[in-house]
Amino acid sequence: MDMKFVQTTCPYCGTGCSFNLVVKDGKVVDTAPYHRSPVNEGKLCPKGTYAHEFVNREDRLTVPLIKKDGKFEEATWDEAYKLIADKFKGYKPDEIACLSSARTSNEENYALMKLARGAFKTRHIDHCARLCHASTVAGLAASFGSGAMTNSIGDIAESKCVFILGSNTFEQHPLIGRRVMQAKMNGAKIIYADPRYTCTGKQADLYMQFRSGSDVAILNAMMQEIIRNGWEDKEFIASRVKGFEELKAEVMQEKYSLENVSKISGIPAEQLKQASEWFANAESACILYSMGITQHTVGVDNVKSVANIQMLTGNLGKAGAGVNALRGQNNVQGACDMGALPVVFTGYQKVIDPVAHKKFEDGWGFPDGICAPANGYEVTTMMDVLTDKPGELKAMYIMGENPLISDPDLTHVEHAFHALEFLVVQDIFLTETAQLADVVLPATCYAEKDGTQTSTERRVQMWRKAQEPPGQSKVDWKIIAEVGAAMGYPDQFAWESAEEIFNEMAGLTPSYHGMNYERLNKPEALHWPCPTEDHPGTPILHIGKFSHPDGMGIMHVCEYKPPAEVPDEEYPYILTTGRCLFHWHTGSMTRRSSTLHHEVPTGWVEINPEDAKELGIKDKEMVRAITRRGEIEIPAMVTEDIMKGVMFMPFHFAECAANRLTNNALDPIAKIPEFKACAMKIEKIQEA
Ligand code: SF4
């Protein structure tokens, strides 16, 4: 028997835990702890523990598929490439859109970004960061000049006050939750604000239950209380921040008094007062947030408000402090860094900047140039254009994304996909989206390739190949390179390894300039920015100065605005959505992992006992949930843990898809949808 351990990085959440894959006779059969990782020190959550279970599933895609007369037929790679190239060469650049993937490596995101902008010459490329942290990228860039988590995961344990807002950290990022518990054991106060009394809330010193969508009002009220008591960090404000007087004029208004915000949010005034006092007077205080903050029509304002309170209290550029935006997917930070966004190349170099455009045009050497120096469509805009402007977008290339489960208002998304003339999906399973494709390309998972991914704390870590890909499937970058060659650009995609792609990318990307595989091939890896080969990386951002050209942070005035859709007589409840401990995103991998599936086989809707009583609904009973966009049948979970008037659903489950109900109203800047609040009614299903 041949057995070996191969160290790699977890393919699920953005924490970036490391573990060993156990390989027996050439096949991945288990995971085992890797104790030298400074991120998780050998510990794993259930998803990481069972991250081997989907790898050798019998339903992995192993051969290219081409749809003929509505049915998939097996094809050769050459047939698939020829069809793709013939079709894509027939479309104008602006008729093509690409979706890259937060599940795949940095190298593969870079490769797809180059294929889109260089070979297809389209400006329309995006990925699911649009659906989770687009508001973070926009909001923090506006406040600090850089749109990423400011401190490191280990640093959270140093904090004296941890304020968690809109993040069920203990379920979504359990190994970050471990650092919160370490902070608590070191004497820190833990404040938690969320509509649900989650397992995170149960560990908090102060739990504030609030109505989804009132974040700006809550933060403005806390800032008013801090300023009224003179708890703001006057020296930090004077030396490092612009916009304080304007912010003060906004937050000191009567509408943000503790009493008024108590009415808006549902949080008792004394709790808001206590939270303000603990937070402002801690020696160091950090904020952890996630999609409870970002997935709103005011997502960017929510993020700017988080940045405001941290600048007000001087909690930036030091240990135990910071704005810690917890990214959902394993490589969503990396996919953004790699320029899989419609407005930037790698390292957030703007596509409309003529200098950046020329740098990439010259660096890539496409004889007929690259895409126009103009911003492209966000994925949410792509869906609207497909339904509202027939014929403008005609073809789409998707790597490792499943919009038919992940995007808001699925009926709208289905209409959009049916309006496409030609769809290519590159994935490891025949997902709901792949089933609609004209061509399906079998790709590889994290266990079958080398590469890097960038975790939520900007740490760039390695994947290492542990087994051969199944059947004829190929690594994603190789597929992209061969499509690029079929499009007529073999020289531009003539890579022999993931390392070669990384080096090409790092050469064009200042924040990755100093990185290479040799430096990354260590347990601690490197945090960007790492501009030179002797630079140690940057675990804490904004020490001494912010990333704006003048080094100053900018406070932004944010006015409280309610969600786009609020409860009314017909739809009297607020629906909010999210994830659960045992599943990840659209469930394409976790629902194929037998242990995880056994733990949580399907979805549910959480209903407060008072609401359930009024509706005559019992625990575990099937109910019908209805919004203006659609309806689903789903089991009820009657629980005190959700506040009256608010209901929660996880979004992983196709058979009771929460996104059949959600609202695709968008934040005007980040174009992120309002997954976290829409109006819903719920009915008992009457027996026939
Ligand atoms: Fe994987 Fe996240 Fe769990 Fe760590 S916390 S094992 S990265 S899913």
Residues whose N, C-alpha, C, O or C-beta is under 5 A from the ligand:
A	BS01	SF4	C10 Y12 C13 T15 G16 C17 L44 C45 K47 G48 Q172 H173 P174 L175
